Every structure is written in C-alpha cells, then in structure tokens.
Amino acid sequence: MTRSMLFGSVSLVAALALGVAYAQTPPAAGQPAQPGAGAPAAQGGAPGYPGATPATEGPPWPIVFVASVELLRSKDGRDIVLARGLVTSKGWSQPNLIPINQGAPIDGVLDLLFEAASPPTPSALGEFMEIDALLPLGHQHPYKAIRVRSAANALTLKQLPGYAEVKKLKNDCSNCLGKYFVAKGGTAPSGVSADNILKEEDLLWEVRVIRPNQGIASYTVNPNRLTLVLTEDGRISDAAWD
C-alpha cells in the first residue's frame, strides 16, 4: 500500500447539506460526467477537434475501500469526521464525504459515502493508494454513530469521539500477473506453489474474468472493477482496473 499525496479538503457542499436531503450517486457506467456534477466540463472543444484538451479526471465515484473512520473533537466541542480509504491508483482526486441521509436519522447514524474523482482512463495494476477526507459536524449534532460506505464495504464508528478500522486487508492484485487464478469453489492446479496462486476469495472487490473462449459483450467502465484476462492454462496474462 502506498501513501498518496492526496488529502481530502473539506467538502463545503457536504458540510452545508447535513440537515438537507443530499445523495450523490455515480453516473451510469461508461457515461461522461455532466458539468457541475463533480467533474469539470471538458475545455477547448470535444475530443478529436482542434483545441480539445484531454480529460484530467473522470466522474465522481465511490472509492474502492474504507479502511478507517475517526471522530475528532476539538477543545471547544466541535466534531470532525476523518475517514481514510483506499483507491486503485494515483489517478484519483478530490475526495469527499457525502451525506446520504436526511436530517436527524431514526437510529442516530450519520450515513456517508466516500467518493472521489475517478481516473479518466483505466488504471494499470499497482499497490492501492491511501486517501483521506474530512467532514466537519460542528456543535450539538444529533448523531450517535458514523457510518462510511465505499464501493466494496462499509465501516461504522459506534463510539463518539472514537476510532474504528479494518485491521486486515486482502490481496490488491498488484503482483498477480502470471499467477494461476482459482475461482471461488475451484481447485488449485496440482504442483503449483501457494505463492503462485491467486484465489478469487482473497479479492474483496468486483472481479471480471475473461477466459480464452469468451467474448466481450460490452465494455463499460468501472474504475473499481478488476478485470483479469486468463491464458489457456488459467494464468493471468493481463489485468487492469476498468
């Protein structure tokens, strides 16, 4: 795991929306972001035309994994949520915590979505990057617990102030090229050492496996989906986050 230089600035919109219905969901897979929806409009014209500028970021999308949630309380009683998560490459930016419930929740749990601007293109394999986001709650908020959701998991902090974390993460597939892929319920090939095998059950993320005898009916983009291309004998010949 690599520490990213990214540190989430406070989402002013999210901070002001704690008492208002506010939910932001990623656009349909493969659809471009609309201006004002969390990603800037392309400048200089459409791709392929003179003056076009390549996109520097993709649409807002949930990060792949929430690793820790902390509530910090200042001396004057102000509370700040600090969440730390993982993204699949260094191409992610603008992390935010977005409230997805309205007003004072029945169970007292503030429900947040941890999202960021996704990479503009598919990302090669590599170690996950850490990313952080802050959200101020101010004084005398009604919340008794904080839940932060990602694309692959949710983590709830039940004691305020306090700290919660996922202590053990599974394989990020940064070194899986050339290894034998074993699907859930499958059997590893005989004579192959354990360190040369990748088990699907050790991957916490969405996985798409493309075998030699399979076509590709569609190719929609999902920056949190791990695509594995297999050889005839079941080894991983190519992979990307797309």
N, C-alpha and C positions, 0 to 999 in steps of 0.2 A: 504494500500500500504506500502510495506516495503522497506527501503533503502538498496540496495545491496552494498556489499563491492567492487563490480566490478567498475573499472573506465577505460574507453577505452583508451588504449595507441594509439598514432598516428599511422595510417596505412601508413608506408613508401611507400608501393606499391601504395596505393591510391594517396598519395601526389605527387608521381612522374608521375602519369598517367593522370593528369588533362588536358594535351594537347594531349592525345593519346586516341584512342578508347579503352574503358575499360568497360566491363559489366560482372558481375559475377552473375549467377543465381543458385538457389539451385538445387541439383541433383533431379532426379525423386523420388517421394515419395517411401520410402522403399528401395532405393538403397544406398549402402555404399559409403562414400566419397572416392575419389581416392587420392593417395599420391600426395601432392603438391597442392591440390585443396582447402586448407583452413583448413584441419583437418589432423593430423599426421597419418601415417600408423600404423596399429597395430604392436606392438613389441612382439617378443618372440614366434611367430607362430600363426596359426589360432585357433579360439576358439574351445575348445574340444580336443586340442592336448597338450601334455606336454610342459610346458614353456609358454603357452598362457597367455597374460595379458589382463584383461578386459578393454574395451574401456573407457576412461575417458571423452570423449566428442564426440558428433555427428557431422554431416556435417554442413557447414555454411548454415544459413537460415535467412530470414528476421525476425526481431523482430516483436512482435505482434502489437505494437502501438507506434507511435511517439507522445510525449507529448509536447516538446518544441524545438525550433530552435533559436540559437543566433549567431550573428556575432560579435566577439570581435576584436577591432582594437587597436594595440599597439601604443605607442608614436611615433615610427618610421614609422608608416603606414602599418605595416604588419597585415593581416587579418587572423583570425582563426575561423572556424565553430565549434560551440559546440552544439551537439544535445543530448537531453535526451529522453529516451523512456522507455517502459515497456516490461518486459519479463514474461513468465508464471510461472517461478520457479527459484530457485537459481542455477540450473544446467547449465545456460548459461554462456559463457565466450568469451573472445577475441572480444569485439565489435569493429566494423569498419564502416566507412562511405565510400562507394564505388561509384565513379563517373560512371554514366551510359550514359552520352552524351559525344560527341567528340569536342574538341577544343572550339572555341567561338560559343556558341549557337545562333540561329537566334533571339530568344526572350530575350537573355541575362540571362536566368535562368540556374544556375548550378543545375543539377538533381542528387540526391544522393540516394543510397539505404542503409538503416541502417540495418546491419546484424550482426550476432554473431555466434559462435559455439554453436549448439543446444545441449540439454541434450542427453546422449547416450541411454536413456530408457524413456518411458512415465513417466510423472510427475503427482503426486497427486495434488488435489486441494489445494489452498493456496492463500494468497494475492500476487498480482503482485509485482515484484521487479523492482526498478528503475536501469537504466543502462545508461552510458554516453559514448560518443565517440567524438574525436577531429579530425579535418582535417585542416592543415594549407594551406592557399591560397597564401601567400607571398605578394609581392608588385605588383601593377598595373595589377591586373587580370581583365578580361573582363566582369565579372559577375555583373548584376544589381539586382539579386534576388537569393535566395537559396531555393530549394525545397527538402525536405527529405521524403522518402517513407518508409513505413513499410508494413507488410502483410495485415493490416486492414485499413490503412489511409495514407494520405499524408498531409504535412503541409508546407506552403510556407511563407518564410520571404521576404517581398517586400521592406523593407527599410534597407539599409546597411550604417553603422552598425545599429543593432536593435535587437528586440526580439519578438518572436511570440510563442503562446502556445495554447493548448486546455484546456480550463478552467474547463470543467466538463466532467468527465469520468463516464461511466455507470457500471453496475454490473460486477465484475470479477468472480463471482460464487464461491468465497472462502467459503461461508456459505450456499450453495444451497442444500446440501444433505437433503432429507426428505421433501423438498418443492414440491408443485404441479407445474408442468411445463405447461405453456399455450403457444401454438404455435401462430405465427402471424395470426391475424384474428380470433383466437379462443376465447372462453368464459371461464372465470374463474369459477370453481365449486362453487355452492352456499354454503353459510355458512362458507367459508374459509376466514380467515383474509388476508389482503393485504400483511402483512409481512411474510406470509407463502406461497406466490406465486412467481414463477419466470417466467417472461414474456420473450419470445424469442426476442421481440423488444428491450429489455434492454441489450441485448448481442451484442456487436459490432464485435464479432469475428465469424469465421466459426464454426457452431454447427452441430454435427451429433447426431441425436436422435435414440436410439434403443428401440423399443417398444416390449412388451412381445410376440407378434405374428409375429415378424420379424426375418428373418435370417440375417446373415452377409456374403455378397457375397465376400468381400475381406477385408483385414485388412492391409492397407498401413499406414505408419507412417507419421504424420504431427504434429510437436510439437506446432503448433498454433491452432490446431483444438480441440475444446471442445466436448468430447463425453459424452453424457448423457444416462444412462440406466434407463428406467422407469418401475414402478410396474404396476399391472393391473389397479389400480385406478389413475394412472397418476403422482405418486410421483417419485422423483429422488432417486433411490436406490444406484447408483454408478456413478462416473464421474471421468474423467482424461483428461489431455492434451496429446493427442496421435494422 
